[in-house]
Amino acid sequence: MDRWFRTVLLGAFFFPALVESLVRHYNFSVVLKNTTKLCATKPLLTVNGQFPGPTLYAREDDTVTVRVTNHVTHNVTVHWHGVRQLRTGWADGPAYITQCPIQTGQNYIYNFTLTGQRGTLLWHAHISWLRASIHGAIVILPKRGIPYPFPTPDKEKIIILAEWWKVDVEAVVNQAAQSGFPPNVSDAHTINGHPGPVPGCSSQGGYTLHVESGKTYLLRIINAALNDELFFKIAGHNLTIVEVDASYTKPFQTDVIFISPGQTTNALLTANQGIGKYLIAVSPFMDAPIGLDNKTNYATLRYKGTPANPPTILTSVPPLNATPLTDAFLDSLRSLNSEKYPAKVPLSIDHSLFFTFAVGVNPCATCVNGSQLVAAINNVSFVLPTMALLQAHYYNIPGVFTDDFPGNPPITFNYTGTPPSNIQTTNGTRLYRVAYNSAIQIVLQGTAIIAPENHPTHLHGFNFFVVGKGRGNFDPEKDPQKFNLVDPVERNTVSVPTAGWTAIRFKADNPGVWFLHCHLEVHTTWGLKMAFLVDNGKGPNESLLPLPNDLPKC
Ligand code: C2O
């Protein structure tokens, strides 16, 4: 058992009144470290020398402080992906959105309270591509004495899926930026830090999930990969999904999990098969005609008492373009929507937005073909400023951003058909501004410009309800009639299907500047991002808290 957890349990036993909610302190040192699990030619950027990084454990209502100290030459920030950060935007972490980076030798204390959330989330670096190796799990346990709304598991296991490059990821990004071409795909997928078969690397052994016959396990599965949506399967075993993105769901059984970068999925696994070894397969999903990355990684589920060297029971791997599997999984997700955990879906809307997601090509004098790949929302390729947007907003500094982000694309066209002849995008640091507590609906429309692609889209500062999704162009007359406004899944990252659309709703009850972007890092880099500016409300607890003294300077 985790050390602090034991201390907390002891504390709860002797001083029940004192431990209602706690302040949990963590220290994160960003250091270069060689990890024995990987045949690294270069040391990795890590937190505390660990890959994946340390797990942050807390309970709902706890306050967490994390002192991040930067001991490497790269600038660093850390984002607590999915943590609501109510009024504490300063602790959210995206570089140049809510803070300037922590420079070499400096530190910054992230200070936030976990309000109204319980489940699994992840933390990761939020600058350039550093989250490749700087990431870890966040486990938010329910309040003391409050059980899970599903049978209590015997044990819990964290499973972190990621991607690994043999070279410094910064070199990969820089080379792509200079050439105008797409960046190189990763050299391996990892499962809790273990790579699959990597050419030129002697195997360091895969991850083993040890189980005991008859017991039930809560798997906390995290996709921390940069650019790959993934399938997760265990031979011979079904999984019961009970939570996604730290929101409880109606339980349902499946033999395959679909999980996008930035998403988390909690699943119950019962060890109810014969003693032995079973294959766990993690494989990518890509239904665009551009799939290059087809690396499958494997781990092993091993029952206690399995004799030495038994044959491993195998499972089939879903095809790379298994779109129907993704639909079946996503369509099964529903909010628990119980008395204790109601789904508070906004029913009347103040801002109805339509965002087109596109990859395009812009001229680039220094690039190899005189052009470079870009990406945009409503034709705006978002440009990061050189100081933090939240600071500029707080101090009213002019010239850093404008608040005229378009709520609709500049021209209407057949989004999922033949693209318009001019696919050049405009650059801008444009925010969409709303009053405190506005109800917002966004239809995220994928386009077929260059190639139709799936975009896992993440919104900072809020959970949203996924009220609808479909293929082709969104029909504003017919499609809203089919929206689920009763028990839609609540999450912080959602897939916009290839050549299709997804509709989300949320209440802007959190003042600050909040990033929205494709969580495929390749698309974020190209400009597939924007931000909301939510003004302070008038009530007593409706304003952004003052900025902390140690907030880094640019
Ligand atoms: Cu998980 Cu803006 O990121």
Residues whose N, C-alpha, C, O or C-beta is under 5 A from the ligand:
A	BS01	C2O	H81 G262
